[in-house]
């Protein structure tokens, strides 16, 4: 589809993100959006990244999980933010200058 909105704008206006392996999944979790990984290939996934709330392998499971997450909003996961975005403290310029000076 064609849109004049950025992926960030679309994500901010969404209720749930359905994705495959993508950094958008991390962005989604950082702003408190539920994230579903839809494994279209049905491969056995031994590696499951921490940023994914739910894994699904078929359409029925996907629809069920979307409904569940819409009915049970999770909000921002403080531990996830701490693990993946610990430097978002407003001091990035200070750290950068310390490294280069």
GIDAGI-V754227 format. One record per backbone hydrogen bond with DSSP energy under -1.0 kcal/mol. CO is the residue of the C=O (numbers start at 1). NH is the residue of the N-H. Records with the same first field share a line. If there is no record, write none. Layout:
# GIDAGI-V754227
CO: NH  NH
This chain:
# GIDAGI-V754227
6: 10
7: 11
8: 12
9: 13
11: 14
17: 36
19: 38
22: 25
23: 27
24: 28
25: 29
26: 30
27: 31
28: 33
29: 32
34: 17
35: 53  54
36: 19
37: 56
38: 40
49: 52
54: 37
56: 39
58: 62
59: 63
60: 64
61: 65
62: 66
63: 67
64: 68
65: 69
66: 70
67: 71
68: 72
77: 81
78: 82
79: 83
80: 84
81: 85
85: 88
87: 89
91: 95
92: 96
93: 97
94: 98
95: 99
96: 100
97: 101
